[in-house]
């Protein structure tokens, strides 16, 4: 169930991005996309650790810093605009 949950959260990010882009009328990547990427990726990574599945550990673990950095940059940039 943990693996399915992680994949479900990770997969829903595409629906979020699609709906938001349709609302805006152009391609948009909302912050919820990155949260779903990070949370779903973390859950999938923990599950891969539990399984000791090295290929899954690599494929789920390597993108995690990218997801975290995107969330951090969004908040950093919001702080710059507010200042």
C-alpha positions as CSV (number, residue, x, y, z in Angstrom):
1,X,0.0,0.0,0.0
2,X,2.9,2.4,0.7
3,X,4.3,1.9,-2.8
4,X,0.9,2.4,-4.4
5,X,0.3,5.5,-2.2
6,X,3.6,7.1,-3.2
7,X,3.0,6.4,-6.9
8,X,-0.5,7.8,-6.7
9,X,0.7,11.0,-5.1
10,X,3.5,11.2,-7.7
11,X,1.1,10.5,-10.6
12,X,-1.5,13.1,-9.6
13,X,1.0,15.8,-10.2
14,X,0.4,15.5,-13.9
15,X,-3.3,16.0,-13.5
16,X,-2.6,19.1,-11.3
17,X,-0.3,20.5,-14.0
18,X,-2.7,19.8,-16.8
19,X,-5.7,21.4,-15.0
20,X,-3.8,24.4,-14.0
21,X,-2.4,24.9,-17.5
22,X,-5.9,24.6,-19.0
23,X,-7.1,27.3,-16.5
24,X,-4.2,29.6,-17.4
25,X,-4.3,29.0,-21.1
26,X,-0.6,28.1,-21.3
27,X,1.8,25.7,-19.7
28,X,2.2,26.2,-16.0
29,X,3.9,24.2,-13.3
30,X,2.2,25.1,-10.0
31,X,3.9,24.5,-6.6
32,X,1.6,21.7,-5.8
33,X,3.2,19.8,-8.8
34,X,6.6,20.0,-7.0
35,X,5.1,19.1,-3.6
36,X,3.5,16.0,-5.1
37,X,6.8,15.2,-6.8
38,X,8.7,15.6,-3.5
39,X,6.2,13.8,-1.3
40,X,5.4,11.0,-3.7
41,X,9.1,10.6,-4.5
42,X,10.0,10.4,-0.8
43,X,7.3,7.8,-0.1
44,X,8.5,5.7,-3.1
45,X,12.1,6.1,-2.0
46,X,11.3,4.8,1.5
47,X,9.4,1.9,0.0
48,X,12.4,1.1,-2.2
49,X,14.6,1.2,0.9
50,X,12.2,-1.2,2.6
51,X,12.4,-3.6,-0.4
52,X,16.2,-3.1,-0.7
53,X,15.6,-2.6,-4.5
54,X,18.7,-0.8,-5.7
55,X,17.4,0.1,-9.1
56,X,14.3,1.7,-7.5
57,X,16.4,3.4,-4.9
58,X,18.5,5.1,-7.6
59,X,15.5,6.0,-9.8
60,X,13.4,7.4,-7.0
61,X,16.3,8.9,-5.0
62,X,18.2,10.9,-7.6
63,X,15.4,13.3,-8.5
64,X,14.6,14.2,-4.9
65,X,17.1,17.0,-4.6
66,X,15.7,18.5,-7.8
67,X,12.2,18.5,-6.4
68,X,13.3,20.0,-3.1
69,X,15.4,22.7,-4.9
70,X,12.4,23.7,-7.0
71,X,10.2,24.1,-3.9
72,X,13.0,26.1,-2.2
73,X,13.5,28.4,-5.3
74,X,9.8,29.1,-5.5
75,X,9.8,30.2,-1.8
76,X,13.0,32.1,-2.3
77,X,11.6,34.0,-5.3
78,X,8.4,34.8,-3.5
79,X,10.5,36.4,-0.7
80,X,12.3,38.5,-3.3
81,X,9.0,39.8,-4.7
82,X,7.7,40.6,-1.3
83,X,10.8,42.5,-0.3
